Amino acid sequence: MNNIQYSIHTNPNFIPSAYSNWYPPIMVTEKNPEYAQILMPDLASSASEMTTVHQYLYQSWTIDSKEYKTIQQVIKRITTVEQRHFTIIGQLITLLGGQPQCRSSKTDSYWCGDMVDYTSDIHALLSKNAQSEQFAAQAYSEQSEKIKDPYVSKMLARLSLDEELHYRIFSDFLSQV
């Protein structure tokens, strides 16, 4: 318990849902459809902001608010951050000359509701959330190095910080239930 930074017994409003309120401007140096394609899976694939938003909304509706109030409220607040990420990625894809669609980088692979994990087991959902956030943090970090547009790279690095925070929160919560 000594390494726990985010307690399930804390007032949920005292647990941050974003690394900071500051985000770099949403802009690009120039259009680059190749970069837009790199970002497409972040928008709406099985491991995407769209899936995360829907999954966290579902969890915020179904988690027992009496037993897990802090977890439920923090997930609700993290959902708002993930919605912001969804919007940012869509705007970046557009600015890079792409067309943001609810699909992965594969042409005929469209997003659908069965990409959401509908588990209601608190251990399973916190574990899944932590894994998803860790994956997203790593993906954004790698993309920020791969994409040479300094504006896009800076934004992706910033999004990675939110995802790392979410990973720590969910990991801490998981260790307490």
C-alpha positions in Angstrom: 0.0 0.0 0.0 3.0 2.4 0.5 3.4 2.9 -3.3 -0.3 3.8 -3.8 -0.6 7.3 -5.1 -4.3 7.2 -6.0 -6.6 5.8 -3.3 -10.1 4.5 -3.9 -11.0 6.2 -0.6 -10.0 9.6 -1.8 -12.5 12.3 -2.9 -12.6 11.6 -6.7 -12.2 15.4 -7.3 -8.7 15.2 -5.8 -7.6 12.7 -8.4 -6.4 14.3 -11.6 -7.9 13.1 -14.9 -5.3 14.8 -17.1 -1.6 15.4 -16.8 -2.3 19.1 -17.0 -4.8 21.5 -18.5 -2.3 22.6 -21.1 -2.2 21.1 -24.6 -0.1 22.3 -27.5 -2.0 24.0 -30.3 -3.7 21.7 -32.7 -1.8 22.4 -35.9 0.5 20.9 -38.5 3.5 22.1 -40.5 2.1 20.8 -43.7 -0.4 18.2 -45.1 1.0 14.7 -44.9 -1.5 11.9 -45.7 1.0 9.3 -44.6 1.0 10.8 -41.1 -2.8 11.0 -41.2 -2.9 7.2 -41.9 -0.6 6.5 -39.0 -3.1 8.3 -36.7 -6.2 6.6 -38.1 -6.1 3.6 -35.8 -5.9 6.0 -32.8 -9.2 7.5 -33.8 -11.5 4.5 -34.2 -10.1 0.9 -34.1 -10.5 -1.7 -31.4 -7.6 0.0 -29.5 -8.7 3.6 -30.0 -10.0 6.7 -28.4 -13.5 5.9 -29.7 -13.5 2.5 -28.1 -12.0 3.9 -24.9 -14.7 6.6 -24.7 -17.5 4.1 -25.1 -16.0 1.6 -22.8 -15.5 4.2 -20.0 -19.0 5.6 -20.5 -20.4 2.0 -20.1 -18.3 1.5 -17.0 -19.4 4.8 -15.5 -23.0 3.8 -15.9 -22.7 0.2 -14.6 -20.1 0.3 -11.8 -21.7 0.0 -8.3 -21.7 3.7 -7.2 -22.1 2.8 -3.5 -19.2 0.4 -3.3 -16.9 2.0 -5.9 -17.9 5.6 -6.0 -14.4 7.0 -6.4 -13.6 4.6 -9.2 -16.9 5.4 -11.0 -16.4 9.1 -10.7 -12.8 9.1 -11.8 -13.7 6.9 -14.8 -16.4 9.4 -15.7 -13.8 12.3 -15.6 -11.2 10.3 -17.5 -13.9 9.8 -20.2 -14.0 13.5 -20.8 -10.2 13.5 -21.3 -10.5 10.6 -23.8 -13.2 12.5 -25.6 -10.8 15.4 -26.0 -8.1 13.0 -27.3 -10.7 11.7 -29.8 -11.4 15.2 -31.0 -7.7 16.2 -31.2 -6.8 13.1 -33.3 -9.7 13.7 -35.7 -8.6 17.3 -36.1 -5.0 16.3 -36.7 -6.0 13.7 -39.3 -8.0 16.4 -41.1 -5.2 19.0 -41.0 -2.8 16.4 -42.3 -5.0 15.9 -45.3 -6.7 12.7 -44.3 -10.4 12.0 -43.8 -11.2 11.0 -40.2 -13.4 7.9 -40.4 -14.5 5.4 -37.8 -12.3 2.7 -39.1 -8.8 1.4 -38.5 -6.0 1.8 -41.1 -7.6 -1.0 -43.1 -10.1 0.2 -45.6 -13.0 -2.1 -44.7 -12.4 -2.3 -41.0 -15.1 -0.1 -39.4 -15.6 0.6 -35.8 -18.5 -1.1 -34.1 -19.8 -1.6 -30.6 -18.5 -5.1 -30.2 -15.0 -3.6 -29.8 -16.1 -2.4 -26.3 -15.4 -4.8 -23.4 -18.7 -5.0 -21.5 -17.3 -6.7 -18.5 -18.8 -5.6 -15.1 -16.2 -7.4 -13.0 -14.3 -4.6 -11.2 -11.0 -6.5 -11.2 -11.3 -7.4 -14.9 -12.3 -3.9 -16.0 -9.6 -2.1 -14.1 -7.0 -4.5 -15.4 -8.3 -4.0 -19.0 -8.3 -0.2 -18.5 -4.7 -0.2 -17.2 -3.5 -2.4 -20.1 -5.3 -0.2 -22.7 -3.9 3.0 -21.2 -0.4 1.5 -21.1 -0.7 0.5 -24.8 -2.0 4.0 -25.7 0.8 5.7 -23.9 3.4 3.6 -25.7 1.7 4.0 -29.1 1.5 7.8 -28.8 5.1 7.9 -27.6 6.3 5.8 -30.5 4.2 7.9 -33.0 5.6 11.1 -31.6 9.1 9.9 -32.5 8.1 8.5 -35.9 6.2 11.6 -37.1 8.6 14.4 -37.9 6.1 17.2 -37.9 7.0 19.1 -34.7 3.4 20.2 -33.9 2.0 16.7 -34.3 4.9 15.1 -32.5 4.5 17.5 -29.5 0.8 16.8 -29.3 1.2 13.0 -29.4 3.9 13.3 -26.6 1.4 15.3 -24.6 -1.4 12.8 -25.1 1.0 10.1 -24.0 1.4 11.8 -20.6 -2.4 11.7 -20.0 -2.4 8.0 -20.9 0.5 7.3 -18.5 -1.4 9.0 -15.7 -4.5 7.0 -16.5 -2.4 3.8 -16.4 -1.1 4.7 -12.9 -4.5 5.5 -11.6 -6.1 2.3 -12.9 -3.1 0.3 -11.6 -3.4 1.8 -8.2 -7.1 1.2 -8.1 -6.7 -2.4 -9.2 -4.2 -3.0 -6.3 -6.9 -1.9 -3.8 -9.9 -3.9 -4.9 
